[in-house]
């Protein structure tokens, strides 16, 4: 099965003084503002790194749910935070921190499942950055 999704960006002006907006096919983002300040300071709006972090968190969480299902476990909840690190003009790290609550889940099964999801979620495969994952079993 092939799935295609799209998003668009509009930019006007120089890199530092210019402004842009982002829109997604789903319309979750519709002309959402981004600029130098939203990327490198504390401006209001979004930025590419934040969107990559959201994409990686969502992709990883869903992949982890599939991996756990294959092990016979249905998670009650998976909460994932991804921190993207931008250094010298390159994304160098994607750090995943996930907490899972599931009846019958052991530390061993969780660790193996997290590793599989870390390696095999489609966004992980796309990124050339170092990817690390930590996990927490919620009793």
C-alpha positions, 0 to 999 in steps of 0.5 A: 500500500502506498500512502501520499501526504503533502504539506506546503510552505510559503516564505517571503523575505530574507532568512532572518527578517522574512516570514512564512507559513505552513499548511498541511493536507489535513488542514491541521496546519493552515497558514501557520506562521513560522519565522527566524524567531520561531525557529531560533528564539521564542517567537509565536508559531512553529518551526521545522524541528518542532514539526519533525519532533511531533512527527517522530513522536507520533510515528514512534508511538504508533509503531510501538503500539503495533510492536506491543500488539504483535507481542500480545499486549494492548497498551492502555497508554503510550506517551512519547516526547521527542527532542530534536537537536539542531547543531551547525545547520544539521539535525544531529539527534532525535531523543525519544522518551516514552512511557507505557502503561499496559497490563502484563507488560514486563521491562524486558518486553518493553525494552525490546519493543522500544528498540524495534520501534526506534529502529523501524518507525518510518520517521526513524528510517528517514532521519540520518541523525543519531536516535536514542530512546528511553522508556518508562513502564507505568505500573 
